[in-house]
Amino acid sequence: MNKQSNIHFEISERKVLLRLFDVLFVGVTLYLFSSFTAFDYFTIDDTHWRWLLVLALYIMGFGTVFELYDLKKSSKIESVTSAILLTTSVTVLVYLLTPYYTPVLPENRIQILYFYLAILLPLIIWRLAYITFIASPRFYKRALLVGEISSIQAIVLSLKLADPNYQIIGFINCEEEKEDQIKFNGITEFKANDIHEIIAEENISEIVVASYNSETISSSLYVDLITFLERGYPIREYSQVYEDMSYRVPVQFIGKDFYKYFPFSRNNKNKLYLAYRRTFDLILSAFGILCSILILPFILIGNSIGNRGPLLYSQERIGKNGKPFKIYKFRSMVINAESGGAVWAKKNDSRVTAFGRFLRSTRVDELPQLINIIKGDMSIIGPRPERPIFVNELASVIPFYHTRHIVKPGLTGWAQVKARYGSSVDDSLVKLEYDLYYIKHRGFLLDFNIIVKTLSTVIFLRGQ
């Protein structure tokens, strides 16, 4: 059997690698440009090191906003090229317009073109190299699954969708012994007695235990797993692997041992963090209301032409601890859109007006909720508040749905920037998994990440 490469990169390592080599390739190219050509706008030496530091911050900052470090986009040149062009264009423009820590504008405008190309070309070359080598199967992480045969297919599919670079080589069924080996779409069933040979021959990187009931793991397999663990071999539980890859809590996998899966963030009770959140909410809401006043005349004109009806509307939603409150929005649907009763909103909903579609895609329709935030009903970041009728419907079919109400609902949230618009029970399940992940891990860094991704959502008009 041919040996496979045992070198692999974790998700966090790939993201660091992309950022590091983006800056490295651009820095080397600028150095070579300034050393061997007539390019003299950007000179790298010991007196101008700040120039490179500011440029690196701009590239990584705008690259994050324009999804240059999205791993799925980064694995395809056709999708990452647009991100490279946007990042390069905005970086060069802002760099030229912030001269305090950057070079003085060049007298010869051709220098600006050289500067643009010195950023664009190395980024494209490096990303081509990344796709060809790093994102290729030779660096896929190879895992062996241990679990019940009844759940193998769903688990393999969920891990593949979460990270295409994560490869399940095979599985060991701990439900019952079988004589024949089984294959599910190329995933082979191995015998538990052969686990040592499998790991050696297949270059397995880690073992993933995905068992609803640990009692089904035989004593001999249990001893083998303990032996591997004592040797420092990575053995991880499925829900942990799934969370790390997808940034979601696998609700469907959680059974009677639910308390193992919800060690909620200490920040949910941390008074310093909660005080920061409230201060942040008030400052950003006040600033947002001032900006809203400036664009309100244009919204009024658009509403009078495109909507022909009241600009504002309110609706009852469920807030923290299940307490109902009135939410405010700019109207985006026709008058009496729910005269026949409450129905799910969906993509390309015929009830949405032309101007309303613009309001939704830019998220401008949500601006009146800044009033809810100042009142304390909502926060800037949190699970989106849902209507009571839908909460009751979803709670009856989705386990742990009410858990999302232990924190304040938000204007934006982890589910909003990671998932599509919830127009069905299945979509709501996915959004709940993201909401639970946020509640479980929320903190300063995750909040910042959500703000940046919200900017991306607005820029690429992904609101619905």
N, C-alpha and C positions, 0 to 999 in steps of 0.2 A: 504494500500500500504506500502511495506517495506521501511523503511528509509535507505538511502545510506549514506556512510561516506562523510562528507563535507570537509574532509582534502585532500588537493591536493598540488602538488609541481609544481612551474613554471619551465620552461626549464632551466633558469639560476640557480634556486635553486637546481635542480637535479645535475647540473654540479658541483656546489660548494659542495654539499653533497658527491658526489663521490670522489672528491679530498680530502676533509676533513677526511673522514673515511678511505680512503686508507692509509693516513699518520698515523692516529690514531691507526688503527689495527696493522700496521707494528711496530709502536713505542711501543705499549703495548706488542706485542709478543717479541720484542727484549729485553724489560725490564724483562719480565718473564724468557726468556732464560738465560739472564745474572745473574739473581737472584737465580734460582733454578736448573741450570745445570752447566756443566763444560765449557760452552761457555763463553769465556772471551775476544774475539776479539772486540766486540762492547759493551761497558759498558755505560749505561745512568746514569749520575749524574750531579751535578752542575758544575763540571769542564770540562765536555765533551759535553755540550749542543750544541756546534757547529757541532759535528758529526751528530746529529739528524737533524739539520737545513739543512746541505749540502745534507743529504740523502733524505730529504723531497723535496728539490728543484730538485734533480735528478729524483726522482720517478714521480713528476708532469711534469717535462720537457720532459723526454723520453716518459712518458705516453701520453702526448699530441701528440708527433710526431708519435707514434705507435697506435694512435686512441683509447687509453684506455678510453677516456672520450667522445667518440662518443655515443650519447644516443641510436641510433638504434642498434649499436653493443653491448652496455651494457645491452640491454634488452634480449639478448640470450646468454646463457653460452657457446654454441659451437663457437660463433663468438668472444666473449670477451676473451676466454681462450688463443688464439694465441697472442692477444695483451698483456695479462698478462705475458706470457712466454717471449716475446720479451723485454718488459719493464724491467722485473726482470733481465734477462740475461745482457742486456746492462748497467743497473744501477749498478749491482754488479761489472761488468768488469771495468767500468769507475771509480767507487768508489775505487776500489783496486789500480787503476793506478793514482790516484790524492791524494797522501798521505799528502800534506801540511795541509789540514783541515780535514783529515780523519785518522783513526788509522793506526799505523805501521803494515805492513804485518805480519800475524801470522806465527810463526815457525811451528805450526802443521796445515797442509793443510786441515784437517777435519773441522777446524774452518770456512773455506771458504764455505764448503758445508752447515754447520749449518746456516751461514749468508744468503746464497741463499734461503734455506728453510724457514728461519724466515721472508723473504719478500714474497716469492711465496705463501705459505700456507695461511697467513692471507688475502692476496689479493683475492685468490680464495674463501675463506669462506665468506668474506664480499660481494663479487659480487654475490654469490649465495643468500645471505640474501637480497641483493638489488633487484634481479630479483623476488624472492619469495614474498617479502612484498611491497617494494616501487613501483616497476614497475607493480604491479598487478592492476586489475580493481578497487579495493577498493579505490585507490588513484587517479583515473582518474579525470580530471577536467570536470565538467558537465556544459554544456552551452545550452542556449535557443536561437534559431535563429529567427530574425525578418527580413523578406524580401519578395520579389516577388516569387511566386511559380515557375515561369519559370526558375529561376536560382538556386533553392534550391539544386538540386542534384549535380550540378557542384561545388557549394560552400562546401557542406558537404564532397564530395570526396577530394577536395583540402586540407581541414583542416585535414582530416583523414590521408592523405599521408604525410602531413607536420609534424604531431605529433600524433602517434597512442594512446598516453595517453590523448588526448583531445577528449571528447565524446559529440557529439551533441545529446541531449535527444529528442528534437522536435523542431518544428518551428511554427511561427505565420505568416500566409500569409497576407500581407498588400496590395495585388493587388485588391482583391475583396472578398466579404463575400461569404462563402460557407456553405451549410447546413451539408454536410457530411464531416467527417474527412478522411484525406488521409494519406497513409503510403508509404514512399519511403525507401525500404530496412530497415525497422524497425524504421525509423524516422517518428514520428507521428505529424500530424498537430493538433495544439491546437487552441481553439477559443480565440480571443483577450480579451474577457470579463473575461476569467478565468486566466489571467496572474498571479494574486496574489496567487491563489490556486496552480497553476503549480509550481511556484518558491518554495513555502513552502513544497509541497508534494514530489517534485522531488529533493529537495536540490540543486537547480541550483546555480552554482558558479558565473556565469556572463551572461549578455545578449549581444549578438552580433547582431548589426544592419547591414544588408547587402542589402540595398535598392539602386537601381540605381537612384531612384527619391524619395526624401523625402516627396514630396507632396502626395504620395500614403499612407503614414502613417495617419490613421484616427485621428481625434482630441482627441477622448477618449483614444486611445492607446498612443498618444503623452503625454497626461496628466499623464497617468500611468508611462511612462518612466521618466518623469520629477520628479515624486514623488519618484521613486526608486533612482534616481540620488541624490536627496536632502537628502536621508537617507544614502548616502554613498555607495550605491550598485553599483558594477562595471558594466558600460555599455560601450562597445567598438565598434568601427567601423570595419567592416570585413577586410578591407585592412590593418589596423593596426595590427590586430590579425595575419593575414597571413604573414605579414612582420616579426613579432616577432618570429614566428614559423619556417618559411622556409628561412628567410634571402633573400627574393625575393620581388620585386614590382609586384603586380598582374596586368600586362598590360591589360589583356583581360577584367578586371572589370572597367577599367578607361574609362570614357565617356567624355562628354563635360566639366565636372568639373576637367579636367586633372591637372590644376594648383594647386589643393589641394593636389595632390599626389607627387609633385616634389619640396619640400622645400630642395633644394640641400645643401649639407654640406658647411658650411662657409669655410672649408679648401680649397674648389675649388678656392677661391680668397685670401686665407690667405697667405701673402707673406712669413711669417716665415716658414709655413708648406711647401710651394712650394720650398723655398730655401733649406730646409732640404731634400726634395725629390730629388732635382737636385744633391745635394752633395752626398746623398746616392746612387743615380744612377751612378755617376762617380766613386766613390770608389769601389762599388761592381762590376761594369763593368771592371774596370782596374784589379781587383783581378781575375775576371772570365777569362779575356783574358790571363793572366799569367798562370792560371791553364789549359786553353785550349791549350796553346803552349806545355805544358808538355805531354798532351795526344794526341797531333796532329799526331805524328808518328804512333800510334796504329790505329787512324782513317784512315790515309792514306793507311795503309796496309789492313785494313778491307774493305775500299772502292775499292781498286784495285782488291781484290779477290771477294767480294760480290756484288759490284755495277757495276764495269767495265765501268767507264765513269767519267766525270768531278765531282769533289768533291763538289764544290760550285754551287749554282744557285741563281738567283735573281728573284723577282716577284713584280709586282706593287700591293700595298695595299693602303687602305684609312686611313689617319691619323687624327690628331686633326683638327677640323673645316672642315672636308671633304677634306683636302689637300692630294693628292696622293704622295707616296714615294716608293722607292725601298727597299724591305726587303731582307735580306740575310739568307740563310739556308744551312746546309749540305744536299746534295741530298739524298733522301731516296727512290725515285721511279725509275723505269726503264727509260731509255732515251726515249724522245718523248711520255711521259705518257699521254699528252693531245693533241696528234696530231689530234684527232677528235673533239676537242673543250673542253672548261672548264666544268668539272663535279665535283660534290660533292665528297670529300674524305669520306671514310666510314671505319668502323671497319672491319679488315681482308681484306682490299683492295688488290686485286690481283696485282695491279700495284706496290705495295711496295715490295722491295727486302728483302731478308733474313737479310742482314746487316742493311738495312734501317729500318726494324722492330725493331731491337735492338736500333738504334739511336732514334727512336720515343719513345719507351717505357721508355728509360732513360732520354728523353728530351735533349739528347746531340745534336740532329739536330738543336736545337734552339740557340746554342751557338754563331754562327756568328752574331746574332741579337744584341749582345753586342756592335758591331760597330754602329748599328742604334741608340742605346741608347746614346753612346758618341756623336754622331752627333746631337742628340736632336730630332730625329724623333719619338723615343719611350721612354718609362720609364720601370723600372723593373716591376712595378705593374700597371695594367690597363686593359681595355677590349682588347681582341686579335684583331689585325687589320685584316680586311676582304678584299677580292678582289673586285674591282669596279663592276664587272658583278654580283656578288652575293649580293653586297650592294644594287644595284638598284632593283634586284629581291626581296630581303627581305623587303626593304623599301616600296614596292608596296603592300605587303600583311600583314606586321606587323606594327601596329601603334607605333609611337615614336622610330622607329629603329635608325634614325639619331641622336637621343639624346645621344647615346653612344659615339659620336664623339666630345663631348664638353670637353673631357679630352684626354691626350695622350694615345695611345694604349700601351699595356704592354707586356713584355716577359712572365709574368704569371699574373693571375688575379683571382678574386672571382669566376667567371664562370668556369674557368679552374680547380679549385680545388673542386668545388661543383657539377659540371654537367658533363655528358658524352660528348664525342666528337660530335660536331654539324654536322650531316650528312643529315639533312632535315630541312624543314621550322619549324616543331614542335620543334625540338632540338634547333634551333636558337631562337625561342621564349623563351624557358626556359633560355637559356644563356643570352638573353637580359634582362630578369627579374633580374638575378643575377648582370649583369653589371649595371643596373639602381640602384640596392640596393647599390652597391659599390660607385657609383657617389653620391648617396644621403647621405651616411654615412661615407665616407672615412676619415681616420684619422690615427694617429700613431698606435692605438691598432688593427684596422682592417688590416692595412698593415702588422703588425707583425704576425697576425693570418694567413694571406695569405702565408707569407714566411714559417711558420711552416707547414702548410698544403701542400705546394709545396714540402717540404722535404718528407712528407709522400707519396705524389704522386710518387716521384722519387724512394723512397725505395721500394714501393710495385709495381713498374713498371706499373703504370696506364696510362702513356703517350700513345698517339695514333698518 
